[in-house]
């Protein structure tokens, strides 16, 4: 099951990255939907491991994605799915195994029919549409996207892990919001990276980041990090404002979302501290 979890993790990310590469709108939407399904598979397999009392982590292999043709990636996805189909034998839950096998069978058929196209997600053009940014603004945007795409992937994995190991409905509501919000940010930033020819897979995160032992400390640190992220968004908005009202508005929008994340973490922190004092 641990190998199935790892390979599902890799297949989910590979499918998500392929969606960012696709320019055909139907292909992109299909790949995004399939990546969502694979992430659900990942969480279900994780839950099964927890129920069975098996230790696991979020380690995975490197995922090469730098290709010139989309078919190279869709063929790679088909190979990954074929491997997953062989690994489902590890799943002792018959209902879960049948669901995963059924999904993978359909997904593989559809992916095999996705039309080929050239990939421009790695051409290093560093241009966002028709926007003419200064060199300084382009450098600031590039750095921000690399840093924040990793951070959002990190947050997805952290909050998913915390939710998977919690039975508290109040706190899990907050964790789920944070997962959903981080998915939106990851998709936004990675699509911008693809459009600018600088798409990259977020690096693997260390177990110490998601296997949280001191929740209060984690939340306090998280509030500080989100506050810093707000400042980064404000600075980036200022940097691009002279060249693009669209980008400035987008990063102001992200900035305001970070404010809500801070409020959520403060709510969670208050809940934990009050629960501790009641004991």
C-alpha positions in Angstrom: 0.0 0.0 0.0 2.9 2.4 0.7 4.2 1.9 -2.8 0.7 2.4 -4.2 0.5 5.7 -2.2 3.8 6.9 -3.5 3.1 6.0 -7.2 -0.4 7.6 -7.0 1.3 10.8 -5.6 3.6 10.8 -8.6 0.8 10.1 -11.1 -1.3 12.9 -9.6 1.5 15.5 -9.9 2.5 14.3 -13.4 -1.1 14.6 -14.5 -1.5 18.0 -13.0 1.7 19.2 -14.6 0.6 17.9 -18.0 -2.6 19.9 -17.6 -0.6 23.1 -17.2 1.3 22.2 -20.5 -1.8 21.6 -22.6 -3.0 24.5 -24.7 -6.1 22.8 -26.0 -8.9 23.8 -23.6 -10.7 20.5 -23.6 -7.5 18.6 -23.0 -6.5 20.9 -20.2 -9.9 20.6 -18.5 -9.9 16.8 -18.8 -6.4 16.5 -17.3 -7.3 18.8 -14.4 -10.3 16.7 -13.7 -8.3 13.5 -13.8 -5.6 15.0 -11.5 -8.4 15.8 -9.0 -9.5 12.2 -9.1 -6.0 10.9 -8.6 -5.6 13.2 -5.6 -8.8 11.7 -4.1 -7.3 8.3 -4.7 -4.2 9.4 -2.8 -6.2 10.6 0.2 -8.3 7.3 0.2 -5.2 5.2 0.1 -3.7 7.3 2.9 -6.8 6.8 5.0 -6.6 3.0 4.5 -3.0 3.0 5.6 -3.9 4.9 8.8 -6.8 2.6 9.5 -4.5 -0.4 9.2 -1.9 1.3 11.5 0.8 1.4 8.8 3.5 4.0 8.9 4.0 6.0 5.7 5.4 9.3 4.3 5.0 11.6 1.4 8.4 10.8 -0.2 8.3 10.3 -4.0 10.7 10.1 -7.0 11.7 12.9 -9.2 9.1 13.6 -11.9 10.7 14.6 -15.2 8.3 16.8 -17.2 10.5 18.8 -19.7 9.2 17.7 -23.0 8.6 19.2 -26.5 5.4 17.3 -27.4 2.3 16.7 -25.2 2.2 13.1 -26.4 5.5 12.4 -24.6 3.7 13.3 -21.3 0.4 11.5 -22.1 2.4 8.3 -23.0 4.2 8.8 -19.7 0.9 9.1 -17.8 -0.4 5.9 -19.5 2.7 4.1 -18.3 2.2 5.4 -14.8 -1.4 4.3 -14.8 -0.4 0.8 -16.0 2.0 0.6 -13.0 -0.8 1.7 -10.7 -3.1 -0.9 -12.0 -0.6 -3.6 -11.1 -0.1 -2.1 -7.6 -3.8 -2.1 -6.8 -3.4 -5.7 -5.7 -1.9 -4.3 -2.5 -5.3 -2.7 -1.6 -7.1 -5.1 0.7 -10.3 -3.0 0.7 -12.2 -4.5 -2.2 -14.5 -1.6 -2.7 -11.7 0.9 -2.7 -9.6 -1.3 -5.1 -12.6 -1.7 -7.5 -13.2 2.1 -7.5 -9.5 2.9 -8.2 -9.3 0.2 -10.9 -12.5 1.4 -12.6 -11.3 5.0 -12.5 -7.9 4.2 -13.9 -9.3 2.1 -16.7 -11.5 5.0 -17.9 -8.8 7.6 -17.4 -6.3 5.6 -19.4 -8.7 5.3 -22.4 -9.4 9.1 -22.4 -5.8 10.1 -22.0 -4.9 7.9 -24.9 -7.2 9.9 -27.1 -5.9 13.4 -26.1 -4.5 15.0 -29.2 -0.8 15.8 -29.5 0.4 19.4 -29.5 3.7 21.3 -29.2 4.6 22.2 -25.6 5.8 25.7 -24.8 5.9 25.5 -21.1 9.7 25.2 -20.9 10.8 27.8 -23.6 12.0 30.3 -20.9 10.3 33.2 -22.7 9.4 34.7 -19.3 6.6 36.8 -20.9 3.1 36.7 -19.5 0.7 37.1 -22.5 0.9 40.6 -24.1 2.1 42.2 -20.8 5.4 44.1 -21.2 7.1 44.0 -17.9 10.4 45.6 -17.0 13.4 43.3 -16.3 13.1 44.0 -12.6 9.4 43.2 -12.5 10.0 40.0 -14.6 12.7 38.8 -12.2 10.5 39.6 -9.2 7.6 37.7 -10.8 9.7 34.7 -11.7 11.2 34.4 -8.2 7.8 34.8 -6.6 6.2 32.0 -8.8 8.9 29.5 -8.1 8.9 30.2 -4.3 5.1 30.3 -4.0 4.3 27.3 -6.2 6.5 25.2 -3.9 5.0 26.8 -0.8 1.4 26.0 -2.0 2.3 22.4 -2.8 3.9 22.2 0.7 0.7 23.5 2.3 -1.5 21.1 0.4 0.6 18.2 1.7 0.8 19.6 5.3 -2.8 20.3 5.8 -3.9 17.1 4.0 -1.7 15.1 6.4 -3.0 17.0 9.4 -6.6 16.5 8.3 -6.0 12.8 7.7 -4.8 12.3 11.3 -7.5 14.4 13.0 -11.0 13.4 13.9 -11.9 16.9 15.1 -14.6 18.3 12.9 -14.0 22.0 13.9 -10.3 21.9 13.0 -10.7 19.7 9.9 -13.1 22.3 8.5 -10.2 24.8 8.6 -7.6 22.3 7.3 -9.9 21.5 4.3 -10.3 25.2 3.5 -6.6 25.6 3.5 -6.1 22.6 1.2 -8.7 24.0 -1.2 -7.2 27.5 -1.2 -3.7 26.2 -1.7 -4.9 24.1 -4.7 -6.3 27.3 -6.3 -3.1 29.2 -5.7 -0.9 26.3 -6.9 -2.9 26.1 -10.1 -2.8 29.8 -10.6 0.9 30.1 -10.1 1.9 27.0 -12.1 -0.3 28.1 -15.1 1.4 31.4 -15.1 4.8 29.6 -15.0 3.7 27.5 -17.9 2.6 30.5 -19.9 6.0 32.1 -19.2 7.9 29.0 -20.2 9.3 28.3 -16.7 7.1 25.4 -15.5 8.6 23.2 -12.8 7.6 20.5 -10.4 7.6 21.5 -6.7 10.4 19.7 -4.8 9.8 16.9 -2.4 9.0 18.1 1.2 10.6 16.6 4.3 8.6 14.6 6.7 9.4 17.0 9.5 7.2 19.7 7.8 4.0 17.7 7.8 4.5 15.4 10.7 3.6 18.2 13.2 4.2 17.5 16.9 3.6 21.0 18.3 0.4 22.3 16.7 0.4 25.6 18.5 3.9 26.4 17.4 3.1 25.3 13.8 0.1 27.6 13.7 2.0 30.6 15.1 4.8 30.0 12.5 2.1 29.7 9.8 0.6 33.0 10.8 4.0 34.6 10.5 4.6 33.0 7.1 1.2 34.1 5.7 1.9 37.6 6.9 5.2 37.5 5.0 3.4 36.2 2.0 1.0 39.1 2.1 3.9 41.5 2.1 5.4 39.6 -0.9 2.1 39.9 -2.8 1.9 43.6 -2.0 5.5 44.2 -3.1 4.9 42.2 -6.3 1.7 44.2 -7.0 3.7 47.4 -6.6 6.5 46.0 -8.9 4.2 45.2 -11.8 1.6 48.0 -11.3 3.3 50.4 -13.7 3.3 47.7 -16.5 0.1 45.7 -15.9 -3.0 46.6 -14.0 -4.2 43.0 -14.6 -1.3 41.5 -12.7 -1.3 44.1 -10.0 -5.0 43.4 -9.4 -4.4 39.6 -9.4 -1.7 39.9 -6.7 -3.9 42.2 -4.6 -6.6 39.6 -4.9 -4.1 36.9 -3.6 -3.0 39.3 -0.9 -6.6 39.6 0.4 -7.0 35.8 0.4 -3.9 35.5 2.5 -5.6 37.7 5.1 -8.4 35.2 5.4 -5.9 32.4 5.8 -4.3 34.2 8.7 -7.8 34.6 10.3 -8.4 30.9 9.9 -5.1 30.0 11.5 -5.8 32.4 14.4 -9.1 30.7 14.8 -7.4 27.3 14.9 -4.8 28.6 17.3 -7.5 30.0 19.7 -9.3 26.7 19.5 -6.2 24.7 20.4 -5.1 27.0 23.2 -8.6 27.1 24.7 -9.0 23.3 24.4 -5.6 22.9 26.2 -6.7 25.2 29.0 -9.9 23.3 29.5 -8.0 20.1 30.3 
